[in-house]
Amino acid sequence: MSDPLAADYKVRLPAFEGPLDLLLHLIRVNEMDIFDIRILEITRQYQEYLDLMQRLDLEVAGEYLLMAATLMHIKSKMLLPRDAEPEGPPAEDPRAELTRQLVEYQRIKQGAENLQALESIRGLVWTRGERVFEEFEGEKMLVLDLFAVLGAMKKVLERMSARERFALRAEEFSVAEKLEWLTRLLEERGSVAFLPLVGEMKTAGEAIATFLALLELLRQRRIVALQKAPFSDILLALQPARESPS
């Protein structure tokens, strides 16, 4: 079966980005306590992201679906009435095992990033690095992860769907061509703002093709996504060329 979005290109999510990364992202943007996760809300938002990834025809690993089933199971247990148990220890919180996984994963991931010990992981994480982006010199910038960019695209599509009905098909737009166009645009301008770039496009098909090209450039580490502050517009910039050793 041909790719419904672009027969000439297939976009894959970075291998290091998994369901625990998505959950940590949702916990962070919702300002939740990792030890007191609002499971109904987090399950709803997780499913929305999963639906979007599937509708965009991204290659989603089976572990995402397994986590969705886990969240639904926890949600169902949380909704069940708790029988009074006058004797014996209280039943464990249904969220406890998930919380343990998240805390441990967060600890390992943070440790790997801080120590820069795992080259295989560092190759799939967008880091600030030692080089300075000239156009952002003197400014404090945040380097974003995949799900922050995906969340921004989710808002764009929601606004478009409010204006008009559209189908998530983009046969008239080539992701490969949009990849080349976006690269040239960044070479000319140095950086561009994400929301104005795709939000003003006339069709959802063009916005989706552009977004898939953006994901592929991020995956290849040819560009980075930055923010001046949490929840501000996303700025895209080419990854500066590494200096050759003398």
Backbone as CSV, one residue per row, in Angstrom:
resi,resn,N_x,N_y,N_z,CA_x,CA_y,CA_z,C_x,C_y,C_z
1,MET,0.844,-1.196,0.000,0.000,0.000,0.000,0.875,1.241,0.000
2,SER,0.540,2.224,-0.849,1.355,3.434,-0.935,1.088,4.343,0.238
3,ASP,2.075,5.169,0.513,1.973,6.136,1.604,0.924,7.174,1.227
4,PRO,-0.147,7.367,2.018,-1.196,8.310,1.652,-0.743,9.750,1.709
5,LEU,0.339,10.037,2.410,0.789,11.422,2.511,1.855,11.750,1.478
6,ALA,2.718,10.827,1.197,3.765,11.083,0.212,4.390,9.771,-0.198
7,ALA,4.126,9.381,-1.452,4.598,8.085,-1.899,6.112,8.024,-1.963
8,ASP,6.767,9.205,-1.993,8.218,9.229,-2.148,8.953,9.392,-0.835
9,TYR,8.225,9.409,0.282,8.906,9.638,1.552,8.150,8.977,2.687
10,LYS,8.905,8.411,3.613,8.317,7.810,4.807,9.048,8.364,6.012
11,VAL,8.327,9.015,6.900,8.943,9.656,8.053,8.870,8.724,9.249
12,ARG,9.988,8.553,9.909,10.054,7.700,11.092,10.349,8.549,12.312
13,LEU,9.751,8.172,13.429,10.060,8.850,14.675,11.445,8.433,15.148
14,PRO,12.191,9.353,15.772,13.499,8.959,16.320,13.345,7.792,17.281
15,ALA,14.266,6.837,17.213,14.159,5.632,18.028,14.181,5.934,19.520
16,PHE,14.838,7.044,19.903,14.951,7.343,21.322,13.675,7.927,21.895
17,GLU,12.765,8.406,21.017,11.520,8.990,21.492,10.482,7.874,21.627
18,GLY,10.077,7.579,22.844,9.133,6.504,23.075,7.966,6.960,23.918
19,PRO,7.084,6.035,24.311,5.890,6.407,25.073,6.192,7.047,26.416
20,LEU,7.284,6.643,27.067,7.622,7.279,28.344,8.043,8.733,28.131
21,ASP,8.719,9.001,27.003,9.067,10.388,26.674,7.808,11.217,26.477
22,LEU,6.822,10.647,25.789,5.561,11.366,25.567,4.853,11.625,26.895
23,LEU,4.809,10.628,27.770,4.166,10.822,29.070,4.876,11.892,29.888
24,LEU,6.199,11.880,29.899,6.946,12.899,30.642,6.691,14.287,30.052
25,HIS,6.582,14.358,28.736,6.265,15.639,28.094,4.897,16.135,28.543
26,LEU,3.894,15.267,28.550,2.543,15.666,28.949,2.494,16.056,30.422
27,ILE,3.206,15.336,31.249,3.261,15.680,32.681,3.893,17.052,32.866
28,ARG,4.923,17.332,32.084,5.630,18.613,32.204,4.748,19.775,31.737
29,VAL,4.126,19.655,30.555,3.354,20.785,30.028,2.072,21.012,30.827
30,ASN,1.567,19.964,31.476,0.372,20.111,32.312,0.721,20.438,33.761
31,GLU,2.026,20.553,34.037,2.509,20.892,35.375,1.927,19.947,36.431
32,MET,1.970,18.653,36.131,1.485,17.639,37.055,2.606,17.161,37.958
33,ASP,2.239,16.659,39.103,3.169,15.986,40.005,3.324,14.555,39.504
34,ILE,4.547,14.144,39.233,4.774,12.802,38.712,4.301,11.731,39.688
35,PHE,4.194,12.074,40.985,3.726,11.119,41.992,2.214,11.210,42.218
36,ASP,1.552,12.089,41.469,0.097,12.216,41.581,-0.476,12.564,40.212
37,ILE,-0.281,11.656,39.262,-0.684,11.894,37.877,-2.211,11.892,37.764
38,ARG,-2.742,12.905,37.085,-4.175,12.945,36.806,-4.421,12.005,35.627
39,ILE,-4.705,10.758,35.948,-4.685,9.692,34.951,-5.756,9.873,33.884
40,LEU,-6.923,10.406,34.226,-7.976,10.595,33.224,-7.521,11.598,32.169
41,GLU,-6.936,12.696,32.611,-6.481,13.732,31.690,-5.288,13.268,30.877
42,ILE,-4.342,12.608,31.523,-3.145,12.186,30.818,-3.471,11.107,29.789
43,THR,-4.433,10.238,30.106,-4.852,9.201,29.155,-5.509,9.827,27.936
44,ARG,-6.366,10.815,28.164,-7.044,11.496,27.052,-6.035,12.182,26.143
45,GLN,-5.083,12.897,26.717,-4.109,13.622,25.910,-3.153,12.672,25.198
46,TYR,-2.758,11.606,25.872,-1.880,10.608,25.246,-2.562,10.027,24.011
47,GLN,-3.853,9.695,24.136,-4.585,9.122,23.012,-4.713,10.115,21.875
48,GLU,-4.861,11.400,22.191,-4.933,12.428,21.148,-3.634,12.484,20.351
49,TYR,-2.498,12.427,21.057,-1.204,12.431,20.366,-1.052,11.166,19.530
50,LEU,-1.461,10.047,20.075,-1.344,8.786,19.344,-2.212,8.812,18.092
51,ASP,-3.434,9.325,18.218,-4.324,9.441,17.057,-3.702,10.338,15.991
52,LEU,-3.100,11.456,16.423,-2.490,12.377,15.469,-1.327,11.715,14.747
53,MET,-0.478,11.007,15.466,0.660,10.340,14.835,0.182,9.313,13.814
54,GLN,-0.893,8.598,14.147,-1.415,7.596,13.226,-2.083,8.246,12.022
55,ARG,-2.792,9.358,12.236,-3.446,10.059,11.137,-2.433,10.695,10.193
56,LEU,-1.285,11.102,10.746,-0.218,11.654,9.927,0.597,10.562,9.248
57,ASP,0.249,9.313,9.521,0.915,8.161,8.921,2.370,8.051,9.337
58,LEU,2.681,8.521,10.553,4.013,8.306,11.097,4.151,6.847,11.500
59,GLU,5.350,6.325,11.431,5.588,4.950,11.853,5.628,4.905,13.376
60,VAL,4.581,4.377,13.964,4.446,4.335,15.416,4.753,2.929,15.908
61,ALA,5.711,2.818,16.814,6.101,1.507,17.340,4.979,0.920,18.188
62,GLY,4.982,-0.405,18.290,3.947,-1.090,19.051,3.944,-0.734,20.520
63,GLU,5.098,-0.249,21.036,5.156,0.096,22.453,4.243,1.281,22.780
64,TYR,3.965,2.131,21.798,3.016,3.220,22.026,1.611,2.667,22.273
65,LEU,1.239,1.675,21.475,-0.081,1.065,21.627,-0.171,0.309,22.946
66,LEU,0.926,-0.348,23.338,0.943,-1.066,24.605,0.762,-0.093,25.769
67,MET,1.414,1.068,25.702,1.257,2.064,26.757,-0.166,2.603,26.783
68,ALA,-0.777,2.775,25.614,-2.172,3.227,25.572,-3.079,2.233,26.292
69,ALA,-2.841,0.935,26.059,-3.633,-0.091,26.739,-3.372,-0.070,28.241
70,THR,-2.122,0.164,28.633,-1.779,0.249,30.056,-2.498,1.407,30.722
71,LEU,-2.512,2.560,30.060,-3.193,3.726,30.612,-4.694,3.487,30.751
72,MET,-5.283,2.825,29.759,-6.715,2.514,29.836,-7.008,1.566,30.989
73,HIS,-6.102,0.614,31.212,-6.283,-0.333,32.318,-6.206,0.394,33.660
74,ILE,-5.214,1.288,33.794,-5.088,2.060,35.031,-6.314,2.940,35.226
75,LYS,-6.761,3.564,34.139,-7.944,4.434,34.205,-9.158,3.646,34.693
76,SER,-9.353,2.435,34.167,-10.517,1.635,34.569,-10.441,1.254,36.042
77,LYS,-9.235,0.950,36.519,-9.072,0.594,37.932,-9.309,1.800,38.837
78,MET,-8.911,2.992,38.362,-9.122,4.205,39.147,-10.599,4.550,39.255
79,LEU,-11.374,4.171,38.247,-12.795,4.505,38.235,-13.645,3.524,39.034
80,LEU,-13.082,2.342,39.324,-13.828,1.354,40.093,-13.955,1.793,41.545
81,PRO,-15.117,1.547,42.165,-15.253,1.889,43.593,-14.341,1.004,44.425
82,ARG,-13.725,1.600,45.425,-12.814,0.850,46.287,-13.588,0.274,47.468
83,ASP,-13.571,-1.044,47.575,-14.255,-1.711,48.685,-13.520,-1.438,49.990
84,ALA,-14.285,-1.277,51.008,-13.681,-1.057,52.332,-12.974,-2.327,52.783
85,GLU,-11.737,-2.180,53.202,-10.951,-3.315,53.678,-10.464,-2.999,55.094
86,PRO,-11.259,-3.368,56.116,-10.887,-3.026,57.482,-9.616,-3.710,57.949
87,GLU,-9.294,-4.860,57.360,-8.099,-5.582,57.780,-7.133,-5.720,56.615
88,GLY,-5.874,-5.801,56.965,-4.845,-5.978,55.948,-4.353,-4.651,55.402
89,PRO,-3.247,-4.691,54.678,-2.662,-3.456,54.131,-3.555,-2.876,53.041
90,PRO,-3.539,-1.555,52.854,-4.345,-0.940,51.799,-3.835,-1.342,50.422
91,ALA,-4.748,-1.375,49.451,-4.369,-1.737,48.089,-3.444,-0.670,47.495
92,GLU,-2.495,-1.109,46.674,-1.555,-0.184,46.061,-2.264,0.691,45.046
93,ASP,-1.838,1.929,44.958,-2.367,2.861,43.972,-2.145,2.281,42.576
94,PRO,-3.191,2.216,41.729,-3.028,1.647,40.382,-1.974,2.359,39.548
95,ARG,-1.643,3.609,39.907,-0.647,4.378,39.153,0.787,4.106,39.607
96,ALA,0.942,3.355,40.690,2.256,3.231,41.332,3.321,2.660,40.406
97,GLU,3.021,1.588,39.689,4.009,0.960,38.822,4.411,1.894,37.684
98,LEU,3.438,2.597,37.104,3.748,3.550,36.045,4.634,4.675,36.576
99,THR,4.327,5.161,37.769,5.146,6.213,38.374,6.578,5.739,38.579
100,ARG,6.747,4.498,39.050,8.095,3.958,39.250,8.851,3.917,37.916
101,GLN,8.170,3.480,36.855,8.816,3.429,35.542,9.244,4.817,35.078
102,LEU,8.360,5.798,35.255,8.651,7.156,34.807,9.811,7.768,35.589
103,VAL,9.810,7.584,36.901,10.869,8.141,37.737,12.208,7.512,37.376
104,GLU,12.234,6.199,37.202,13.475,5.517,36.860,13.958,5.916,35.469
105,TYR,13.019,5.993,34.531,13.389,6.374,33.166,13.928,7.800,33.132
106,GLN,13.271,8.688,33.859,13.700,10.080,33.921,15.098,10.193,34.532
107,ARG,15.350,9.390,35.573,16.650,9.417,36.232,17.741,8.939,35.285
108,ILE,17.493,7.837,34.584,18.491,7.290,33.664,18.732,8.242,32.505
109,LYS,17.660,8.777,31.941,17.796,9.678,30.806,18.556,10.940,31.194
110,GLN,18.196,11.509,32.341,18.872,12.723,32.793,20.341,12.452,33.082
111,GLY,20.598,11.294,33.687,21.983,10.944,33.980,22.800,10.781,32.720
112,ALA,22.214,10.143,31.706,22.929,9.950,30.444,23.222,11.285,29.778
113,GLU,22.256,12.204,29.831,22.453,13.507,29.205,23.487,14.326,29.975
114,ASN,23.396,14.295,31.303,24.333,15.080,32.098,25.765,14.600,31.938
115,LEU,25.951,13.303,31.933,27.294,12.736,31.840,27.788,12.631,30.402
116,GLN,26.854,12.787,29.449,27.173,12.609,28.030,27.908,11.286,27.833
117,ALA,27.349,10.243,28.472,28.056,8.970,28.508,27.666,8.031,27.381
118,LEU,26.459,8.222,26.789,25.989,7.264,25.802,25.929,7.936,24.438
119,GLU,26.911,7.675,23.611,26.983,8.335,22.303,25.797,7.943,21.431
120,SER,25.315,6.723,21.572,24.194,6.284,20.755,22.926,7.046,21.091
121,ILE,22.780,7.453,22.348,21.624,8.241,22.745,21.830,9.694,22.341
122,ARG,23.028,10.210,22.564,23.294,11.606,22.257,23.048,11.893,20.785
123,GLY,23.242,10.892,19.938,23.028,11.087,18.508,21.577,11.286,18.148
124,LEU,20.664,10.984,19.060,19.235,11.118,18.776,18.569,12.144,19.659
125,VAL,19.348,12.907,20.422,18.806,13.952,21.282,19.315,15.289,20.779
126,TRP,18.413,16.253,20.616,18.829,17.573,20.156,19.362,18.348,21.351
127,THR,20.659,18.596,21.370,21.285,19.281,22.493,21.780,20.651,22.057
128,ARG,21.973,21.513,23.029,22.435,22.864,22.740,23.845,22.843,22.150
129,GLY,24.708,21.984,22.687,26.039,21.836,22.145,26.926,23.032,22.462
130,GLU,28.124,23.002,21.949,29.093,24.047,22.234,29.027,25.188,21.227
131,ARG,28.415,24.944,20.053,28.390,25.966,19.027,27.249,26.942,19.269
132,VAL,27.451,28.203,18.877,26.466,29.255,19.123,25.738,29.576,17.830
133,PHE,24.405,29.674,17.873,23.642,30.144,16.733,23.759,31.666,16.710
134,GLU,24.351,32.213,15.658,24.630,33.640,15.621,23.373,34.474,15.801
135,GLU,22.254,34.036,15.166,21.039,34.844,15.246,20.404,34.834,16.631
136,PHE,20.839,33.897,17.510,20.285,33.828,18.866,21.337,34.177,19.919
137,GLU,22.479,34.693,19.486,23.555,34.987,20.420,23.087,36.015,21.459
138,GLY,23.360,35.749,22.711,22.956,36.650,23.786,21.561,36.387,24.309
139,GLU,20.825,35.440,23.706,19.478,35.122,24.158,19.463,33.736,24.786
140,LYS,18.604,33.578,25.768,18.424,32.274,26.401,17.415,31.481,25.584
141,MET,17.823,30.324,25.076,16.959,29.519,24.226,16.777,28.128,24.825
142,LEU,15.593,27.568,24.644,15.291,26.207,25.069,15.278,25.306,23.842
143,VAL,15.948,24.170,23.930,15.943,23.201,22.843,14.790,22.230,23.064
144,LEU,13.936,22.089,22.065,12.702,21.328,22.227,12.860,19.874,21.814
145,ASP,11.941,19.052,22.335,11.920,17.664,21.920,10.843,17.465,20.860
146,LEU,10.763,16.256,20.352,9.833,15.916,19.282,8.394,16.233,19.645
147,PHE,7.987,15.915,20.880,6.579,16.034,21.234,6.138,17.477,21.412
148,ALA,7.064,18.370,21.728,6.712,19.787,21.785,6.371,20.284,20.382
149,VAL,7.133,19.841,19.384,6.868,20.231,18.003,5.565,19.592,17.526
150,LEU,5.356,18.327,17.880,4.124,17.645,17.495,2.910,18.315,18.127
151,GLY,3.056,18.773,19.369,1.956,19.473,20.037,1.608,20.769,19.342
152,ALA,2.629,21.487,18.834,2.373,22.729,18.102,1.613,22.435,16.809
153,MET,1.987,21.366,16.123,1.284,21.000,14.893,-0.145,20.588,15.182
154,LYS,-0.350,19.940,16.303,-1.701,19.542,16.708,-2.608,20.775,16.819
155,LYS,-2.081,21.856,17.386,-2.865,23.087,17.517,-3.160,23.697,16.157
156,VAL,-2.195,23.644,15.240,-2.408,24.172,13.894,-3.547,23.437,13.206
157,LEU,-3.527,22.099,13.266,-4.563,21.307,12.610,-5.931,21.523,13.254
158,GLU,-5.956,21.721,14.570,-7.220,21.989,15.241,-7.811,23.308,14.767
159,ARG,-6.962,24.329,14.578,-7.450,25.615,14.079,-7.947,25.490,12.644
160,MET,-7.217,24.723,11.835,-7.636,24.529,10.449,-8.972,23.789,10.360
161,SER,-9.142,22.773,11.209,-10.383,21.999,11.183,-11.558,22.832,11.654
162,ALA,-11.294,23.847,12.494,-12.366,24.733,12.938,-12.814,25.646,11.805
163,ARG,-11.907,25.953,10.858,-12.243,26.834,9.742,-12.910,26.079,8.612
164,GLU,-12.470,24.870,8.373,-12.991,24.121,7.236,-12.777,22.634,7.461
165,ARG,-13.568,21.852,6.758,-13.387,20.407,6.803,-12.250,20.050,5.857
166,PHE,-11.376,19.177,6.312,-10.268,18.787,5.442,-9.937,17.329,5.691
167,ALA,-9.314,16.741,4.683,-8.851,15.359,4.789,-7.340,15.370,4.970
168,LEU,-6.849,14.446,5.769,-5.417,14.373,6.019,-4.724,13.584,4.912
169,ARG,-4.883,14.100,3.693,-4.194,13.501,2.556,-3.484,14.627,1.815
170,ALA,-2.314,14.328,1.280,-1.514,15.383,0.677,-0.837,14.926,-0.611
171,GLU,-1.607,14.228,-1.471,-1.006,13.717,-2.689,-0.433,14.818,-3.565
172,GLU,-1.051,16.014,-3.498,-0.584,17.102,-4.362,0.687,17.754,-3.842
173,PHE,1.156,17.359,-2.665,2.367,17.928,-2.086,3.363,16.814,-1.812
174,SER,4.603,17.066,-2.162,5.670,16.096,-1.947,6.451,16.463,-0.691
175,VAL,6.582,15.518,0.222,7.361,15.755,1.430,8.823,16.003,1.064
176,ALA,9.341,15.257,0.089,10.726,15.446,-0.332,10.948,16.856,-0.869
177,GLU,9.987,17.367,-1.652,10.114,18.726,-2.178,10.020,19.756,-1.062
178,LYS,9.123,19.519,-0.090,9.003,20.434,1.036,10.281,20.409,1.890
179,LEU,10.923,19.262,1.959,12.178,19.161,2.702,13.238,20.061,2.067
180,GLU,13.333,20.008,0.749,14.293,20.862,0.051,13.915,22.336,0.189
181,TRP,12.618,22.634,0.092,12.146,24.020,0.207,12.445,24.588,1.592
182,LEU,12.184,23.801,2.625,12.411,24.267,3.987,13.901,24.481,4.246
183,THR,14.728,23.596,3.717,16.178,23.751,3.877,16.659,25.043,3.225
184,ARG,16.186,25.308,1.996,16.576,26.542,1.299,16.094,27.769,2.067
185,LEU,14.877,27.697,2.594,14.322,28.825,3.334,15.165,29.151,4.558
186,LEU,15.591,28.129,5.278,16.410,28.338,6.464,17.805,28.825,6.094
187,GLU,18.320,28.366,4.970,19.623,28.858,4.512,19.552,30.346,4.184
188,GLU,18.419,30.778,3.646,18.262,32.187,3.265,17.994,33.077,4.475
189,ARG,17.132,32.617,5.392,16.694,33.466,6.492,17.458,33.240,7.799
190,GLY,18.080,32.106,7.938,18.757,31.790,9.190,17.847,31.083,10.167
191,SER,16.642,31.609,10.367,15.661,30.964,11.244,14.275,31.401,10.809
192,VAL,13.271,30.581,11.112,11.880,30.916,10.816,11.020,30.483,11.997
193,ALA,9.890,31.167,12.187,8.937,30.802,13.237,8.002,29.729,12.698
194,PHE,7.785,28.681,13.492,7.026,27.518,13.025,5.548,27.830,12.787
195,LEU,4.872,28.431,13.767,3.425,28.616,13.653,3.033,29.500,12.475
196,PRO,3.669,30.668,12.275,3.329,31.451,11.083,3.622,30.707,9.782
197,LEU,4.696,29.902,9.785,5.101,29.178,8.584,4.010,28.231,8.104
198,VAL,3.469,27.402,9.003,2.465,26.417,8.587,1.038,26.911,8.809
199,GLY,0.854,27.827,9.762,-0.501,28.281,10.072,-1.148,29.089,8.973
200,GLU,-0.334,29.750,8.146,-0.870,30.576,7.078,-0.992,29.832,5.756
201,MET,-0.623,28.566,5.731,-0.758,27.784,4.498,-2.236,27.575,4.193
202,LYS,-2.570,27.552,2.920,-3.966,27.566,2.507,-4.651,26.221,2.679
203,THR,-3.905,25.147,2.640,-4.515,23.826,2.775,-3.815,23.019,3.864
204,ALA,-4.578,22.130,4.469,-4.001,21.258,5.486,-2.983,20.314,4.876
205,GLY,-3.213,19.907,3.611,-2.269,19.010,2.951,-0.885,19.599,2.856
206,GLU,-0.804,20.887,2.512,0.499,21.539,2.419,1.146,21.661,3.795
207,ALA,0.350,21.999,4.810,0.876,22.118,6.173,1.407,20.784,6.663
208,ILE,0.697,19.710,6.355,1.121,18.379,6.802,2.402,17.949,6.105
209,ALA,2.476,18.171,4.787,3.697,17.813,4.055,4.895,18.585,4.597
210,THR,4.694,19.869,4.909,5.768,20.689,5.472,6.179,20.169,6.844
211,PHE,5.186,19.794,7.650,5.477,19.293,8.988,6.252,17.980,8.926
212,LEU,5.881,17.081,8.019,6.596,15.817,7.892,8.033,16.051,7.420
213,ALA,8.222,17.047,6.559,9.582,17.405,6.154,10.372,17.926,7.350
214,LEU,9.708,18.726,8.186,10.343,19.241,9.402,10.761,18.100,10.324
215,LEU,9.885,17.126,10.528,10.221,15.990,11.388,11.436,15.229,10.851
216,GLU,11.485,15.060,9.528,12.606,14.332,8.948,13.912,15.100,9.130
217,LEU,13.876,16.423,8.987,15.074,17.232,9.199,15.524,17.187,10.660
218,LEU,14.555,17.172,11.580,14.891,17.038,12.997,15.502,15.676,13.275
219,ARG,14.915,14.639,12.684,15.426,13.285,12.900,16.857,13.162,12.391
220,GLN,17.153,13.820,11.270,18.496,13.772,10.701,19.454,14.740,11.389
221,ARG,18.926,15.524,12.353,19.715,16.511,13.090,20.303,17.571,12.172
222,ARG,19.582,17.891,11.113,20.003,18.964,10.214,19.461,20.313,10.682
223,ILE,18.412,20.298,11.488,17.875,21.529,12.048,17.577,21.306,13.531
224,VAL,17.318,22.397,14.247,16.907,22.319,15.640,15.647,23.156,15.821
225,ALA,14.873,22.823,16.840,13.675,23.573,17.211,13.947,24.233,18.561
226,LEU,13.737,25.549,18.640,14.088,26.321,19.828,12.907,27.171,20.287
227,GLN,12.909,27.517,21.573,11.943,28.446,22.136,12.664,29.433,23.036
228,LYS,12.195,30.699,23.046,12.749,31.678,23.973,12.223,31.456,25.384
229,ALA,11.002,30.917,25.482,10.375,30.645,26.778,9.347,29.546,26.576
230,PRO,8.998,28.790,27.631,7.967,27.765,27.506,6.679,28.342,26.927
231,PHE,6.074,27.612,25.986,4.802,27.955,25.358,4.906,29.115,24.367
232,SER,6.112,29.655,24.115,6.270,30.678,23.086,6.389,29.994,21.733
233,ASP,6.393,30.796,20.662,6.456,30.215,19.329,7.761,29.452,19.139
234,ILE,7.701,28.429,18.309,8.865,27.592,18.036,9.655,28.196,16.888
235,LEU,10.951,28.339,17.090,11.845,28.845,16.058,12.648,27.681,15.491
236,LEU,12.776,27.641,14.183,13.529,26.595,13.505,14.817,27.194,12.951
237,ALA,15.906,26.483,13.096,17.196,26.954,12.584,18.015,25.773,12.103
238,LEU,18.853,26.006,11.102,19.751,24.960,10.632,20.785,24.651,11.705
239,GLN,21.118,23.395,11.814,22.185,22.997,12.723,23.496,23.529,12.154
240,PRO,24.247,24.344,12.910,25.516,24.880,12.382,26.463,23.760,11.994
241,ALA,27.200,23.986,10.940,28.155,22.969,10.475,29.249,22.804,11.510
242,ARG,29.624,21.548,11.736,30.718,21.271,12.683,32.052,21.702,12.061
243,GLU,32.888,22.265,12.908,34.199,22.664,12.436,35.088,21.459,12.240
244,SER,35.814,21.441,11.115,36.714,20.327,10.845,37.942,20.439,11.734
245,PRO,38.408,19.310,12.270,39.605,19.349,13.125,40.803,19.810,12.326
246,SER,41.609,20.664,12.935,42.794,21.191,12.229,43.917,20.168,12.246
